[in-house]
Amino acid sequence: MLSNLSIRVRLLLASTLVQVAMLTLLLTNSGRLMNEATTASLNTLIAQNAGILNVVTATFVPQGRYNELQDALGELLNETNEGLIYVRIVDSTGQTRVRAGLPEMLTLPQPDDASALNFSSGAQHNLIHIRRPVLLERNQVGYVQFGVSVSALSLAKQRILNQGIAIASAEVLLTLLLLGAVGYLMTRNLGRLLRGSQAIAAGQLSHRLPEQGKDELAQLCQHFNRMAEALQSRIHELETTARQLTISEERYALATRAANDGLWDWDIISDRTYFAPRFMEILGLPADSSLVTRETLIEHLHPEDREAFRLRLLSHLKRESAQLMVEHRIRHTDGSYRWILTCGIAVFDPVSGRAVRMAGSISDIHLRKRAEDQLIHDALHDGLTGLANRALFVEHLQNTLRHADRVEDSLFAVLHVNIERFHVVNDSLGYSAGDDLLRLVASRIRTLARPGDVVGRIGGDQFAVLLNDIAEAGEAIRFSEGLQTHLAENAELNGHALYPKTRIGVALGSGGFHNAEDLMRDADNAMHRSRSSTESTITVFQSAMHQQVMRDLQLESLLRAALREEQLVAHFQPIVDLSTGLTTGFEALVRWPQANTRQIGPDVFIPLAESLGLVHDLGMQMLDQSCRCLKAWRDHGIANDEISISVNLSARQLTQLDLADQIVACIERHDLPPGALKLEITEGTLVTRKELATSQLGKLRAKGLKILIDDFGTGYSSLSYLHSIPCDTIKLDGSFIREIVRDTRLRAIVGASIHLAHELGMSVVAECIETSAQADLLKELNCNFGQGYLFSPAIPADKVEAWLTTRASTVQRSHA
């Protein structure tokens, strides 16, 4: 508020406040001094009256002449100028002997404290009451009380105070008049400066101030005029430069329009980016769009191109490349993606070496890329059917082989399909009809192919199908049978009904193959054997396949017996809190001790149990054993109530309509709370059977059980289900953990997954931790729990107590 006042007003206001403050202090001190002086006068007055009364009472009291004393005191009160108002003499019994003055006072007031008597305390009334002891007749001790008036002293004090206030007011008024005159003289030139600056701000650059006087304000006016002259000259120069710059920009804009490029300029320090109108036009955006930023443009990049673009940009900003030049796709406003070429070059600070600015252009290369893509497509696809040609099919097959080498127990199949008596169609109905038949066969094969499968035409009347990720060999056989049936359906060509017959050779593949052509050869050989066979139109290439089938049959028999005899037992792998090192739970893992000599591990018999429909029985046995062990541990004080057990849940178990009731019944049978048990389900099951999983897991969670997502990060839709699947914890797959220390990209993925899980209210368990470095890094990434061989392998139930004791001691020593 004060900032809105003029300097003159603020000067007057400040001076007035100072004067008022000083005079207030002066008047206060004067009042104090007057109080002290008046108090001294009051004490003197009291002493004088007390002396007079002593003389008078000494004359009359010893002889008991109270009547004479009262008359004498009456005369004294009438004649005295010492302010004495009344006198009372009271004996030791409280009887008043003498009463002089103020006859209406029947009751004596309490005397004032003589030791604390001052004028300020007595100024509230006009009468001071004093009491003194007196010796009466027969040595009787009484007292005399008298009242002294202070009216005269109060009146004198008030007159002095009024004079002081009048003098102070006059001084303040004179000060205001004087300072007002001085302020006007001082701020007169300031007002001129203000009006001059306002004129300059309004564009009146020729405005000048009168230069009068030689004081500081006059010198300020002189400097103001010099500044105005310099500013007028500078603005003239700037206007000239601006006109030249406008001409240059028009010339440059004409050149860029001719080049059909969109320019951009990125100020890295302020993170502001300029986009030329042509740039916006290429993206289908309004030329004056203010909502487009560098971040929004990056979001418009095709998801498959963002990482490559980011790496190329960082490479240039780190001076690892001379310029930025990258081809990528970007989303147009019509929703389509278009190919553009982005070029740019950065400017670096000579001191710090950091990039401070970057500019460049984008070019629309969509038509060129479409032409290139068409050429590539034509080179890799059959021109008649649009299917992959042999070269592209072999490339897909080689990728499948590489995938099978990385993924354990991966199985796929190559089908070589041959149309029987195709040459008869060409010879009888013509090549046009033959082409129509090939297109029809290609369409029917494509219709039956699953997502992820590859269909190709590898010869005149020969097709190939790559079945990726099949569960077992029988799936390839069933697909082949269905394909033959579908292809043999009626085909109308040029008025003729044809029923195409086919022969199919099947070659099964898994990890260990290194040459796609070998599998193509095997499938071709199997097809030729089929053509020479009169018994079967589908032939599977066999090498060691027969022996494997026999081994599978024997293993199936052993597994069924093991389930009947409860040979399968639960071992328990500890789950550790990474922040404290304490054990929070165990994961129950199935083991088959009797099969150890046969080298049959869980990776062999669990998938077999899945395929045979035995996995639910196996899962319920593990659940029962886990509940029984946990109950025993708690009853014997081995484990506290915070320790839980995680049990794996298979996809086939989800098909059990009463699954939730069975699990809850098992828990209640062992007198455990639902929270003591956690159920793990693999991410692959959630991806492939989302609706079923959501329904069943919702029921289990509603009954108080905790849900964990196992092998998180290995599915194709890891993020799409997290908001809808009822779960409490995710378990990061070991494939992320093994290389997390060395691979920074894996580390970033793990960190992002942990952050996402925490944002969704979930905890995170990292499995397959084998080194302290892995554990420390996961702890830094705020991972909650960990399990793996660093802490312990899966151990039998009878060794859990010893392990918990040892672990607790280890943690205690580490914290000591």
Secondary structure, 3 states (H helix, E strand, C coil): CHHHCCHHHHHHHHHHHHHHHHHHHHHHHHHHHHHHHHHHHHHHHHHHHHHHHHHHHHHHCCCCCHHHHHHHHHHHHHHCCCCEEEEEEECCCCCEEEEECCCCCCCCCCCCCCCCCCHHHHCCCCEEEEEEEEECHHHCEEEEEEEEECHHHHHHHHHHHHHHHHHHHHHHHHHHHHHHHHHHHHHHHHHHHHHHHHHHHCCCCCCCCCCCCCCHHHHHHHHHHHHHHHHHHHHHHHHHHHHHHHHHHHHHHHHHHHHCEEEEEEECCCCEEEECHHHHHHCCCCCCCCCCCHHHHHHHECCCCHHHHHHHHHHHHCCCCCCEEEEEEEECCCCCEEEEEEEEEEEECCCCCCEEEEEEEEEECHHHHHHHHHHHHHHHECCCCCCECHHHHHHHHHHHHHHHHHCCCCEEEEEEEEECCHHHHHHHHCHHHHHHHHHHHHHHHHHHCCCCCEEEECCCCEEEEEECCCCCHHHHHHHHHHHHHHHCCCEEECCEEECCCEEEEEEEEECCCCCHHHHHHHHHHHHHHHHHCCCCCEEECCCCHHHHHHHHHHHHHHHHHHHHCCCCEEEEEEEEECCCCCEEEEEEEEECHHHHHHCCCHHHHHHHHHHHCCHHHHHHHHHHHHHHHHHHHHHCCCCCCCCEEEEEECCHHHHCCCHHHHHHHHHHHCCCCHHHEEEEEEHHHHHHCHHHHHHHHHHHHHCCCEEEEEEECCCCCCCCCCCCCCCCEEEECHHHHCCCCCCHHHHHHHHHHHHHHHHCCCEEEECCCCCHHHHHHHHHCCCCEECCCCCCCCECHHHHHHHHHHHHHHHHHHHC
